Amino acid sequence: MEWDTVRFETAEHDERVGFLVLDRPAVLNAVNDQLIADFKQACDALGHAPGLRVVVLKAEGRGFCSGMDLMAAAHRPQDKETLEAVWAPWGQALDTLEQLDQLTIAAIHGPCLGAGLELVLACDFRIATTSAFFALPQILYGTPPDVGQNYRLPQLIGLAKAKEIMLLGQRFSAAEAERWGLVTRLVEPGDLEAETDALVERCLQLGGKAAAGAKHLLHRTWELDNQALAAAIHQARAAALEDGAFAASLEVYRDRRKPQV
């Protein structure tokens, strides 16, 4: 599948793995109206790909994403109705990305700013090169942060550090991002592909329904009381049993073979 600014392709030797690629390298994959529309369509399509188990989000060119396309923004009206029409689909696309049954991995190199950081916050895992750097500079341009980052960032790294990042708008390094818990793994630039592949392989060892169920339960932890969470866990466990992965894992012990763990 391919759009003007985004493309999706499955791994050459394993159709359970897909790559969602930002493809505006000339402008460091800056987010304009077309990329928003394309990315939303791509995320909607991924939600209807049941054979897909892992999605890797990556980008062409010298950097992951330089944020909002400020040149495009400067040429559109700055009233609230126009801005809402532009950014509401972006928020919807990020919600769809976060809620996919597939496990999602962001492979980050170079700048990951503004809307780019919003993208990776919606992924399950984030691998970054040592040369990557991050920022949420929206407040420097006179606009408050969007709903997604207000919600996801404090959950990921805590309120105090989230305030520092979002209110001051300063850039921070990949090493800092790893130390704060924003980056899952930090790698040298030449190792990004190999480390991403290794994490993909680990994800493929998991029971598909079990992983999806656990992911959705973790997302709902803050909104459910104990009784509702227990009911959701029961439902997720029942769904996971349907694919036979649990029964197959017990056969390993019955046959005295080496377990995966």
N, C-alpha and C positions, 0 to 999 in steps of 0.2 A: 504494500500500500504506500502511495506517495502523494503528497500534497505540495503546494508551492514552497512552503517553508519548513516542513517536517516530513520525515519519511519513516516507515516502519518496515523492518525486514526480520525474518526468522533466521536463526543460526543455521549455518550450512549443513551441519550434521545432526541437528536436534531441533525439531519443530516445537519442542516444549519451551524453547528459549527465544525471546524476541528482543530486538533493539529498536527503541524509539529515539530517533536522532533529530536534534535541532539542526537546521540546515540553512542558516543565513550567515555564513562565515565572514563575508565581507564587512559586516557590521557587528562582529562578535556575537551573533545570534541574538541581537536586541529584539525585544518583544514589541511588535507592532500589531495593528488590527488584524492583518492576514495571519500572522503566527498564532494569535489568540484563537481565531476561527479554525485554523488547521489543527491546532493542538487539541481543541475541544472535540473535533470530529474524530481524531485519532484515539483519544481516551474513551470516547463512546464506543468505538469499534473494538477496543481491547476488552471492554466489558462483555462482549459477545464472542469471545474466543476461548471456549472451554478447554481446549487442548493445551493452551498456553499456561506454563507454570511460573516462569520468571520473566520479568521485563527489565532490561537495562536501559536507563535513560542516559544518553551521552550527546556529545555535540561535535560538529565539524569545526575545523579551523583552530585558531590560536587560543581560544578560550571557551569556557562553557556557556556563559551568558552575561552580557554587560548590563542587563536590566532593561528597563523600559526604553523604547526608541524615542529619545528626547526630541529628535528632529521631527518625527511624525507627530509627537504630542504638541509641538509648538505650532503646528499647522491645523490643529482642530480647535473648535470652540472650547472654552474652559468653563462652561456652565455645568452644573451638577447633573443635569439630565444626560448630556453628552458623555460625561465621564462615567456615569452609571451604565450607560449602554455599552461602553467599551469594556469596562472592567468586570461587570457582572458575569459575562461568559468565561472570563479568565478564572474567577473564583469557582465557578461551576466545574470547569475543567480540572482544577486542582483537587476539588472535592472528589470528583470521579477517579482521579489518579490515586488518591489516598485510599479510597474504598474498594479498589480492585481486589478480586480474590487472589490474583497473582502476587507473588512477592516482588518488590520493586527495588532496584539498586541504582543509585545515581553515581556515575563515574565522572568525576569533576577535575578539570584542569584549567589553569589560568583564572581569569576573573569569574566570580560567581556573585553577582551584585543584584540587589533589588529583587525584581521579578525572578531572576535566576535562583536566588536563595529561597524564594517562595516555592519554586519548583522542587528543590531538593528536600525541603522540609516536608513535603507531601509524600516522599519516598520512605520505604522501610529502612534502607541502609544507604550510607553515604561513604564512598571511597574517594579520597582526594589526594592529589599529588602534592609534594612539598612546595611546589611553586604556585599552588592555588591561593587565592585570597578572596575575602568575603566582605560584604557590607549590606546594610539596609539603610540607604541614604534618603528615603522618601521624605523624612521630616525636614531635611535640609532644603528641599524644594517646596516646602510650605504645605504639604499634605500629610495627614496622619497615616500610619501604617494600615494595611488592609486587614480584613477579618482573619484570613488564613494565618498570617504570621503572628497576630495578636494571640491566637488560640494555640498554635502549634509550638512556637518557640519557647514560651515559658514552661510548657509541659516537658519539653525535651531537655532544657538546660537550667530551669529554675527561674523564678521571677526576677531576682536581683540582677543576674547576668543578662537576662532578656531586656531589662530596662536599659542597661548600659549600651547594648547593641542598638536597640531601636530608638532610644531618645537622643543619643549622641551621634549616631550615624557614621561612626568611624570605621575605617577598614581594619580587618584583623586577619592574621595569617592562618594557614591551614594547621600549623602546629598548635596555635591557640584554640582553633575550632575543635581539634581532637582533645585537647586538655579539658575543654568545657563540656565535652560529650556531644557536640554537634556532628562531628565526623566520626564514623565508625572505624575506619582504618586510614592511616596515613602512609603513603608509598612514594618511592622515587618516581619521577616522570616516566622513565622507561619501563616501570613495573606495573603501570596502571592496568593494562589489558590482562596481564597474567593474574594479578590479584583479583580483578573483577571476575575472571573465568573461574578462579578457585572458589570464590564466594557463590557463584552460580552453581557450581557442582555440589557444594554443600547444601544449597537450597533444594536441589533436585533429589537429595537423599531423604528429604522429609516427606511425610504423608501429605499429599496435596490438600485434601479437605481439612486435615488436622491443622496444617499451617494457616490456611485461610481462616478457619474458625478461631484460632488463637489470636491472629492478627486483629480480627474484628472485635474480639472480646477486649483486647488491650485498648483499642480505640474508645470503647464504651465504658471503661473502668471508672472514669470520673463522673459519668452521668447516671449510673445505675446504683440503687441501694443494694444491700447484701442479698435480699430476697430475689430481686430482679436479676442480679448478676448470677446467682445460683441457677435460676431458670434458664438464662442464656447459655451458661456452661453446659447444662444438661442437653439443651438443644444442639449445641455445637458438637458435643460428644456423640450424640446419636447420628448426626450427619457424617461425622468422620468415620464411624463404623461401617458406613455404607460402601466405601471404596475398598475395603478389605485390607488396608495397609496395616492395621493393628494386628489382625489375625496372622498376616504374613510375617510380621516382626516376631511374633511369639514362636513361629515355626523355627526361627533361627536358634532359639534356646532349646526347643524340643529335639532338634537335629544336632545339637551341640556344635553349631557353627559359630564363627566369630561375629559378635554383634557390631553394628555400625558405630555405637557410642564409644 
